[in-house]
Amino acid sequence: MPTVNMLEAKTSLSRLVEAVESGAEKEIIIARNGKPAAKLVPLDAAPEKKLRLGLARGKYPSLDYEAFQALDAEVARMFYGDDEK
């Protein structure tokens, strides 16, 4: 994982992109003033985020509208205590 400074990255960007595309380098760190600032990686290596729906199905009871509204009084008691309504 080589580190290159910003000036070198600007002057040889094509070479650096070719290196990660071809697999010669897994990733290249670009530094500004000696501190890592960016990482150049091939697009195939970018993590994919998959949306998974239905993971909580069956874990919670279903509520109809009336049951959901009935929870308002309980939440109000949790915030204000029994003396406020």
PyMOL commands that set and color helices and strands:
alter all, ss='L'
color gray80, all
select helices_A, chain A and resi 6-11+13-22+43-45+65-80
alter helices_A, ss='H'
color red, helices_A
select strands_A, chain A and resi 3-5+28-32+35-40
alter strands_A, ss='S'
color yellow, strands_A
deselect
rebuild
show_as cartoon
